[in-house]
């Protein structure tokens, strides 16, 4: 399955379109996601918090780091126009890849 997280842009053909981090995480938990593309800014800000595409990579990074992730790590892309958010997400993705490589070599 290919997952597209974005609140505005339509998903490309063949991709499952989700609009919230929670929806993306639920699909990741299924173990069926082979590829995921994430937007950073999702228009979900509240006075208490802002939910973004970064929440998805932070969740996955923690799951891989703590051994809670039992599936293959999907290919991860960022399609955000927010340069700061994009960079932050790319750093977390690099960490996920390093952690996954270490996990697989054990």
N, CA, C and O atoms as a GROMACS GRO file, in nm:
protein
  424
    1UNK      N    1   0.085  -0.118   0.000
    1UNK     CA    2   0.000   0.000   0.000
    1UNK      C    3   0.089   0.124   0.000
    1UNK      O    4   0.194   0.127   0.064
    2UNK      N    5   0.045   0.225  -0.074
    2UNK     CA    6   0.114   0.354  -0.077
    2UNK      C    7   0.021   0.458  -0.014
    2UNK      O    8  -0.096   0.470  -0.052
    3UNK      N    9   0.074   0.533   0.082
    3UNK     CA   10  -0.007   0.626   0.160
    3UNK      C   11   0.039   0.769   0.135
    3UNK      O   12   0.159   0.797   0.135
    4UNK      N   13  -0.057   0.858   0.113
    4UNK     CA   14  -0.035   1.000   0.086
    4UNK      C   15  -0.101   1.079   0.198
    4UNK      O   16  -0.224   1.080   0.208
    5UNK      N   17  -0.022   1.147   0.282
    5UNK     CA   18  -0.076   1.230   0.390
    5UNK      C   19  -0.073   1.376   0.346
    5UNK      O   20   0.034   1.435   0.330
    6UNK      N   21  -0.192   1.433   0.327
    6UNK     CA   22  -0.201   1.573   0.286
    6UNK      C   23  -0.344   1.620   0.309
    6UNK      O   24  -0.439   1.548   0.279
    7UNK      N   25  -0.359   1.741   0.361
    7UNK     CA   26  -0.494   1.794   0.383
    7UNK      C   27  -0.548   1.871   0.263
    7UNK      O   28  -0.668   1.900   0.258
    8UNK      N   29  -0.463   1.904   0.166
    8UNK     CA   30  -0.507   1.986   0.053
    8UNK      C   31  -0.485   1.916  -0.081
    8UNK      O   32  -0.578   1.903  -0.161
    9UNK      N   33  -0.364   1.871  -0.105
    9UNK     CA   34  -0.330   1.810  -0.234
    9UNK      C   35  -0.394   1.672  -0.249
    9UNK      O   36  -0.396   1.593  -0.155
   10UNK      N   37  -0.446   1.646  -0.368
   10UNK     CA   38  -0.503   1.514  -0.398
   10UNK      C   39  -0.391   1.411  -0.408
   10UNK      O   40  -0.279   1.443  -0.450
   11UNK      N   41  -0.422   1.290  -0.372
   11UNK     CA   42  -0.325   1.181  -0.382
   11UNK      C   43  -0.306   1.140  -0.527
   11UNK      O   44  -0.401   1.143  -0.605
   12UNK      N   45  -0.185   1.103  -0.563
   12UNK     CA   46  -0.164   1.048  -0.697
   12UNK      C   47  -0.242   0.917  -0.714
   12UNK      O   48  -0.278   0.852  -0.616
   13UNK      N   49  -0.267   0.880  -0.837
   13UNK     CA   50  -0.335   0.753  -0.864
   13UNK      C   51  -0.260   0.639  -0.797
   13UNK      O   52  -0.138   0.632  -0.801
   14UNK      N   53  -0.336   0.550  -0.737
   14UNK     CA   54  -0.277   0.433  -0.674
   14UNK      C   55  -0.235   0.452  -0.530
   14UNK      O   56  -0.185   0.359  -0.467
   15UNK      N   57  -0.255   0.572  -0.477
   15UNK     CA   58  -0.218   0.602  -0.338
   15UNK      C   59  -0.344   0.613  -0.253
   15UNK      O   60  -0.447   0.660  -0.300
   16UNK      N   61  -0.335   0.570  -0.127
   16UNK     CA   62  -0.442   0.588  -0.030
   16UNK      C   63  -0.425   0.726   0.032
   16UNK      O   64  -0.319   0.757   0.086
   17UNK      N   65  -0.530   0.809   0.024
   17UNK     CA   66  -0.523   0.946   0.074
   17UNK      C   67  -0.574   0.953   0.218
   17UNK      O   68  -0.686   0.913   0.246
   18UNK      N   69  -0.489   1.003   0.308
   18UNK     CA   70  -0.530   1.030   0.446
   18UNK      C   71  -0.500   1.176   0.477
   18UNK      O   72  -0.416   1.239   0.413
   19UNK      N   73  -0.573   1.229   0.575
   19UNK     CA   74  -0.560   1.371   0.605
   19UNK      C   75  -0.508   1.402   0.745
   19UNK      O   76  -0.485   1.518   0.779
   20UNK      N   77  -0.491   1.299   0.827
   20UNK     CA   78  -0.442   1.323   0.964
   20UNK      C   79  -0.325   1.230   0.996
   20UNK      O   80  -0.314   1.121   0.939
   21UNK      N   81  -0.239   1.272   1.088
   21UNK     CA   82  -0.131   1.184   1.132
   21UNK      C   83  -0.184   1.052   1.188
   21UNK      O   84  -0.124   0.946   1.168
   22UNK      N   85  -0.296   1.060   1.260
   22UNK     CA   86  -0.351   0.939   1.321
   22UNK      C   87  -0.392   0.836   1.217
   22UNK      O   88  -0.371   0.716   1.236
   23UNK      N   89  -0.451   0.882   1.107
   23UNK     CA   90  -0.489   0.790   0.999
   23UNK      C   91  -0.364   0.724   0.938
   23UNK      O   92  -0.364   0.604   0.911
   24UNK      N   93  -0.260   0.804   0.917
   24UNK     CA   94  -0.136   0.751   0.860
   24UNK      C   95  -0.074   0.649   0.954
   24UNK      O   96  -0.029   0.544   0.909
   25UNK      N   97  -0.070   0.679   1.082
   25UNK     CA   98  -0.011   0.588   1.180
   25UNK      C   99  -0.091   0.458   1.188
   25UNK      O  100  -0.033   0.350   1.198
   26UNK      N  101  -0.224   0.467   1.183
   26UNK     CA  102  -0.306   0.346   1.184
   26UNK      C  103  -0.272   0.256   1.066
   26UNK      O  104  -0.264   0.134   1.082
   27UNK      N  105  -0.252   0.314   0.949
   27UNK     CA  106  -0.216   0.234   0.832
   27UNK      C  107  -0.075   0.176   0.847
   27UNK      O  108  -0.051   0.062   0.809
   28UNK      N  109   0.018   0.254   0.902
   28UNK     CA  110   0.153   0.202   0.926
   28UNK      C  111   0.149   0.082   1.020
   28UNK      O  112   0.219  -0.017   0.998
   29UNK      N  113   0.068   0.092   1.123
   29UNK     CA  114   0.057  -0.018   1.220
   29UNK      C  115   0.013  -0.149   1.154
   29UNK      O  116   0.045  -0.257   1.203
   30UNK      N  117  -0.060  -0.138   1.044
   30UNK     CA  118  -0.110  -0.259   0.976
   30UNK      C  119   0.004  -0.341   0.916
   30UNK      O  120  -0.013  -0.460   0.890
   31UNK      N  121   0.121  -0.278   0.895
   31UNK     CA  122   0.232  -0.347   0.834
   31UNK      C  123   0.222  -0.361   0.683
   31UNK      O  124   0.306  -0.426   0.621
   32UNK      N  125   0.119  -0.301   0.624
   32UNK     CA  126   0.094  -0.314   0.480
   32UNK      C  127   0.148  -0.197   0.398
   32UNK      O  128   0.139  -0.199   0.275
   33UNK      N  129   0.202  -0.094   0.464
   33UNK     CA  130   0.249   0.025   0.393
   33UNK      C  131   0.389   0.000   0.339
   33UNK      O  132   0.482  -0.028   0.414
   34UNK      N  133   0.404   0.011   0.208
   34UNK     CA  134   0.533  -0.005   0.142
   34UNK      C  135   0.599   0.130   0.116
   34UNK      O  136   0.722   0.140   0.108
   35UNK      N  137   0.516   0.233   0.102
   35UNK     CA  138   0.567   0.366   0.069
   35UNK      C  139   0.470   0.468   0.128
   35UNK      O  140   0.349   0.449   0.126
   36UNK      N  141   0.527   0.577   0.181
   36UNK     CA  142   0.443   0.683   0.238
   36UNK      C  143   0.504   0.817   0.201
   36UNK      O  144   0.626   0.835   0.205
   37UNK      N  145   0.418   0.912   0.165
   37UNK     CA  146   0.461   1.048   0.133
   37UNK      C  147   0.385   1.143   0.224
   37UNK      O  148   0.263   1.135   0.236
   38UNK      N  149   0.459   1.233   0.287
   38UNK     CA  150   0.404   1.315   0.395
   38UNK      C  151   0.416   1.464   0.367
   38UNK      O  152   0.521   1.512   0.323
   39UNK      N  153   0.309   1.536   0.394
   39UNK     CA  154   0.312   1.682   0.399
   39UNK      C  155   0.339   1.719   0.544
   39UNK      O  156   0.307   1.642   0.635
   40UNK      N  157   0.398   1.834   0.567
   40UNK     CA  158   0.422   1.878   0.705
   40UNK      C  159   0.301   1.952   0.760
   40UNK      O  160   0.244   1.911   0.861
   41UNK      N  161   0.262   2.060   0.694
   41UNK     CA  162   0.154   2.146   0.744
   41UNK      C  163   0.019   2.088   0.702
   41UNK      O  164  -0.011   2.077   0.583
   42UNK      N  165  -0.062   2.051   0.802
   42UNK     CA  166  -0.188   1.983   0.773
   42UNK      C  167  -0.311   2.064   0.811
   42UNK      O  168  -0.422   2.013   0.801
   43UNK      N  169  -0.294   2.186   0.853
   43UNK     CA  170  -0.411   2.268   0.889
   43UNK      C  171  -0.485   2.213   1.009
   43UNK      O  172  -0.606   2.234   1.021
   44UNK      N  173  -0.416   2.145   1.098
   44UNK     CA  174  -0.479   2.082   1.214
   44UNK      C  175  -0.437   2.148   1.344
   44UNK      O  176  -0.451   2.088   1.451
   45UNK      N  177  -0.388   2.269   1.338
   45UNK     CA  178  -0.340   2.337   1.459
   45UNK      C  179  -0.457   2.375   1.549
   45UNK      O  180  -0.561   2.422   1.503
   46UNK      N  181  -0.436   2.355   1.678
   46UNK     CA  182  -0.530   2.400   1.780
   46UNK      C  183  -0.450   2.482   1.880
   46UNK      O  184  -0.327   2.481   1.875
   47UNK      N  185  -0.516   2.553   1.970
   47UNK     CA  186  -0.439   2.628   2.072
   47UNK      C  187  -0.350   2.536   2.156
   47UNK      O  188  -0.248   2.581   2.209
   48UNK      N  189  -0.388   2.408   2.170
   48UNK     CA  190  -0.312   2.316   2.254
   48UNK      C  191  -0.194   2.252   2.178
   48UNK      O  192  -0.090   2.224   2.238
   49UNK      N  193  -0.212   2.230   2.049
   49UNK     CA  194  -0.107   2.159   1.976
   49UNK      C  195  -0.125   2.176   1.825
   49UNK      O  196  -0.230   2.217   1.776
   50UNK      N  197  -0.020   2.142   1.755
   50UNK     CA  198  -0.024   2.141   1.609
   50UNK      C  199   0.009   1.999   1.564
   50UNK      O  200   0.114   1.947   1.600
   51UNK      N  201  -0.078   1.937   1.487
   51UNK     CA  202  -0.055   1.803   1.437
   51UNK      C  203  -0.003   1.815   1.294
   51UNK      O  204  -0.066   1.879   1.209
   52UNK      N  205   0.112   1.752   1.269
   52UNK     CA  206   0.179   1.768   1.140
   52UNK      C  207   0.228   1.631   1.090
   52UNK      O  208   0.218   1.530   1.160
   53UNK      N  209   0.280   1.631   0.969
   53UNK     CA  210   0.343   1.511   0.916
   53UNK      C  211   0.462   1.468   0.998
   53UNK      O  212   0.498   1.350   1.000
   54UNK      N  213   0.524   1.563   1.067
   54UNK     CA  214   0.637   1.527   1.154
   54UNK      C  215   0.593   1.429   1.263
   54UNK      O  216   0.671   1.343   1.304
   55UNK      N  217   0.470   1.440   1.309
   55UNK     CA  218   0.420   1.348   1.411
   55UNK      C  219   0.429   1.203   1.365
   55UNK      O  220   0.453   1.113   1.446
   56UNK      N  221   0.410   1.180   1.237
   56UNK     CA  222   0.417   1.044   1.183
   56UNK      C  223   0.560   0.991   1.188
   56UNK      O  224   0.584   0.880   1.235
   57UNK      N  225   0.656   1.071   1.140
   57UNK     CA  226   0.795   1.023   1.142
   57UNK      C  227   0.848   1.013   1.284
   57UNK      O  228   0.929   0.925   1.313
   58UNK      N  229   0.805   1.102   1.373
   58UNK     CA  230   0.848   1.093   1.513
   58UNK      C  231   0.794   0.965   1.576
   58UNK      O  232   0.865   0.897   1.651
   59UNK      N  233   0.669   0.931   1.547
   59UNK     CA  234   0.610   0.806   1.598
   59UNK      C  235   0.688   0.686   1.546
   59UNK      O  236   0.721   0.595   1.622
   60UNK      N  237   0.715   0.684   1.416
   60UNK     CA  238   0.787   0.571   1.356
   60UNK      C  239   0.930   0.561   1.410
   60UNK      O  240   0.979   0.452   1.435
   61UNK      N  241   0.995   0.675   1.427
   61UNK     CA  242   1.131   0.676   1.482
   61UNK      C  243   1.133   0.613   1.621
   61UNK      O  244   1.220   0.532   1.652
   62UNK      N  245   1.038   0.650   1.704
   62UNK     CA  246   1.031   0.594   1.839
   62UNK      C  247   1.001   0.444   1.835
   62UNK      O  248   1.060   0.366   1.910
   63UNK      N  249   0.910   0.404   1.747
   63UNK     CA  250   0.874   0.262   1.736
   63UNK      C  251   0.993   0.178   1.693
   63UNK      O  252   1.014   0.068   1.744
   64UNK      N  253   1.071   0.228   1.599
   64UNK     CA  254   1.190   0.154   1.554
   64UNK      C  255   1.296   0.153   1.664
   64UNK      O  256   1.359   0.050   1.688
   65UNK      N  257   1.316   0.267   1.730
   65UNK     CA  258   1.420   0.279   1.833
   65UNK      C  259   1.392   0.190   1.954
   65UNK      O  260   1.485   0.136   2.014
   66UNK      N  261   1.265   0.173   1.990
   66UNK     CA  262   1.232   0.098   2.111
   66UNK      C  263   1.204  -0.050   2.084
   66UNK      O  264   1.176  -0.126   2.176
   67UNK      N  265   1.211  -0.090   1.957
   67UNK     CA  266   1.186  -0.229   1.923
   67UNK      C  267   1.040  -0.263   1.906
   67UNK      O  268   1.004  -0.380   1.889
   68UNK      N  269   0.955  -0.162   1.909
   68UNK     CA  270   0.812  -0.186   1.891
   68UNK      C  271   0.771  -0.204   1.746
   68UNK      O  272   0.658  -0.243   1.719
   69UNK      N  273   0.860  -0.176   1.654
   69UNK     CA  274   0.831  -0.186   1.511
   69UNK      C  275   0.877  -0.324   1.463
   69UNK      O  276   0.995  -0.356   1.472
   70UNK      N  277   0.785  -0.403   1.412
   70UNK     CA  278   0.815  -0.541   1.371
   70UNK      C  279   0.806  -0.562   1.220
   70UNK      O  280   0.822  -0.674   1.172
   71UNK      N  281   0.781  -0.456   1.144
   71UNK     CA  282   0.761  -0.466   0.999
   71UNK      C  283   0.881  -0.406   0.926
   71UNK      O  284   0.969  -0.345   0.986
   72UNK      N  285   0.881  -0.424   0.795
   72UNK     CA  286   0.980  -0.353   0.713
   72UNK      C  287   0.946  -0.204   0.717
   72UNK      O  288   0.829  -0.166   0.710
   73UNK      N  289   1.047  -0.120   0.728
   73UNK     CA  290   1.025   0.024   0.726
   73UNK      C  291   0.991   0.063   0.583
   73UNK      O  292   1.065   0.029   0.490
   74UNK      N  293   0.881   0.135   0.564
   74UNK     CA  294   0.844   0.173   0.427
   74UNK      C  295   0.938   0.279   0.371
   74UNK      O  296   1.012   0.345   0.444
   75UNK      N  297   0.934   0.294   0.241
   75UNK     CA  298   1.003   0.406   0.176
   75UNK      C  299   0.928   0.532   0.218
   75UNK      O  300   0.805   0.536   0.211
   76UNK      N  301   1.001   0.634   0.263
   76UNK     CA  302   0.938   0.755   0.318
   76UNK      C  303   0.981   0.876   0.236
   76UNK      O  304   1.100   0.897   0.212
   77UNK      N  305   0.881   0.956   0.193
   77UNK     CA  306   0.906   1.078   0.119
   77UNK      C  307   0.840   1.195   0.191
   77UNK      O  308   0.744   1.177   0.266
   78UNK      N  309   0.893   1.314   0.168
   78UNK     CA  310   0.831   1.437   0.219
   78UNK      C  311   0.799   1.524   0.099
   78UNK      O  312   0.887   1.552   0.017
   79UNK      N  313   0.673   1.566   0.088
   79UNK     CA  314   0.634   1.653  -0.023
   79UNK      C  315   0.586   1.790   0.027
   79UNK      O  316   0.501   1.853  -0.036
   80UNK      N  317   0.638   1.834   0.137
   80UNK     CA  318   0.599   1.960   0.200
   80UNK      C  319   0.669   2.079   0.135
   80UNK      O  320   0.784   2.070   0.094
   81UNK      N  321   0.598   2.190   0.127
   81UNK     CA  322   0.656   2.316   0.080
   81UNK      C  323   0.718   2.396   0.195
   81UNK      O  324   0.778   2.501   0.171
   82UNK      N  325   0.704   2.347   0.317
   82UNK     CA  326   0.759   2.415   0.435
   82UNK      C  327   0.905   2.371   0.451
   82UNK      O  328   0.931   2.257   0.489
   83UNK      N  329   1.002   2.461   0.423
   83UNK     CA  330   1.142   2.418   0.425
   83UNK      C  331   1.192   2.375   0.563
   83UNK      O  332   1.272   2.282   0.573
   84UNK      N  333   1.146   2.441   0.668
   84UNK     CA  334   1.189   2.404   0.803
   84UNK      C  335   1.128   2.270   0.842
   84UNK      O  336   1.198   2.183   0.896
   85UNK      N  337   1.000   2.253   0.816
   85UNK     CA  338   0.934   2.126   0.845
   85UNK      C  339   0.993   2.013   0.763
   85UNK      O  340   1.014   1.903   0.814
   86UNK      N  341   1.021   2.041   0.635
   86UNK     CA  342   1.080   1.941   0.547
   86UNK      C  343   1.215   1.893   0.603
   86UNK      O  344   1.241   1.773   0.611
   87UNK      N  345   1.300   1.988   0.642
   87UNK     CA  346   1.432   1.953   0.694
   87UNK      C  347   1.422   1.872   0.823
   87UNK      O  348   1.494   1.774   0.841
   88UNK      N  349   1.333   1.911   0.910
   88UNK     CA  350   1.314   1.839   1.037
   88UNK      C  351   1.268   1.695   1.010
   88UNK      O  352   1.315   1.600   1.074
   89UNK      N  353   1.175   1.680   0.917
   89UNK     CA  354   1.126   1.547   0.883
   89UNK      C  355   1.235   1.462   0.818
   89UNK      O  356   1.246   1.343   0.847
   90UNK      N  357   1.314   1.522   0.730
   90UNK     CA  358   1.422   1.448   0.664
   90UNK      C  359   1.526   1.400   0.766
   90UNK      O  360   1.580   1.290   0.752
   91UNK      N  361   1.554   1.480   0.868
   91UNK     CA  362   1.648   1.437   0.973
   91UNK      C  363   1.594   1.316   1.048
   91UNK      O  364   1.668   1.222   1.078
   92UNK      N  365   1.464   1.318   1.079
   92UNK     CA  366   1.403   1.204   1.148
   92UNK      C  367   1.404   1.079   1.058
   92UNK      O  368   1.424   0.968   1.107
   93UNK      N  369   1.382   1.097   0.929
   93UNK     CA  370   1.384   0.985   0.835
   93UNK      C  371   1.523   0.923   0.829
   93UNK      O  372   1.537   0.801   0.826
   94UNK      N  373   1.626   1.006   0.828
   94UNK     CA  374   1.764   0.954   0.832
   94UNK      C  375   1.786   0.873   0.959
   94UNK      O  376   1.850   0.768   0.955
   95UNK      N  377   1.736   0.920   1.070
   95UNK     CA  378   1.749   0.848   1.196
   95UNK      C  379   1.675   0.714   1.189
   95UNK      O  380   1.727   0.612   1.235
   96UNK      N  381   1.555   0.714   1.132
   96UNK     CA  382   1.479   0.590   1.118
   96UNK      C  383   1.559   0.489   1.036
   96UNK      O  384   1.566   0.371   1.072
   97UNK      N  385   1.618   0.534   0.928
   97UNK     CA  386   1.696   0.444   0.842
   97UNK      C  387   1.816   0.387   0.917
   97UNK      O  388   1.845   0.268   0.906
   98UNK      N  389   1.886   0.471   0.993
   98UNK     CA  390   2.001   0.423   1.072
   98UNK      C  391   1.957   0.322   1.177
   98UNK      O  392   2.018   0.216   1.192
   99UNK      N  393   1.850   0.354   1.248
   99UNK     CA  394   1.800   0.264   1.351
   99UNK      C  395   1.753   0.131   1.290
   99UNK      O  396   1.777   0.025   1.347
  100UNK      N  397   1.687   0.139   1.176
  100UNK     CA  398   1.639   0.017   1.111
  100UNK      C  399   1.754  -0.070   1.063
  100UNK      O  400   1.750  -0.192   1.075
  101UNK      N  401   1.857  -0.005   1.009
  101UNK     CA  402   1.975  -0.080   0.965
  101UNK      C  403   2.041  -0.151   1.082
  101UNK      O  404   2.081  -0.267   1.072
  102UNK      N  405   2.053  -0.080   1.195
  102UNK     CA  406   2.112  -0.140   1.314
  102UNK      C  407   2.026  -0.256   1.364
  102UNK      O  408   2.078  -0.359   1.406
  103UNK      N  409   1.896  -0.238   1.360
  103UNK     CA  410   1.803  -0.342   1.406
  103UNK      C  411   1.815  -0.466   1.320
  103UNK      O  412   1.815  -0.577   1.372
  104UNK      N  413   1.825  -0.449   1.189
  104UNK     CA  414   1.832  -0.563   1.099
  104UNK      C  415   1.967  -0.634   1.106
  104UNK      O  416   1.977  -0.751   1.070
  105UNK      N  417   2.072  -0.565   1.151
  105UNK     CA  418   2.204  -0.627   1.157
  105UNK      C  419   2.230  -0.700   1.288
  105UNK      O  420   2.335  -0.762   1.306
  106UNK      N  421   2.136  -0.694   1.380
  106UNK     CA  422   2.153  -0.760   1.511
  106UNK      C  423   2.141  -0.910   1.497
  106UNK      O  424   2.152  -0.982   1.596
   0.00000   0.00000   0.00000
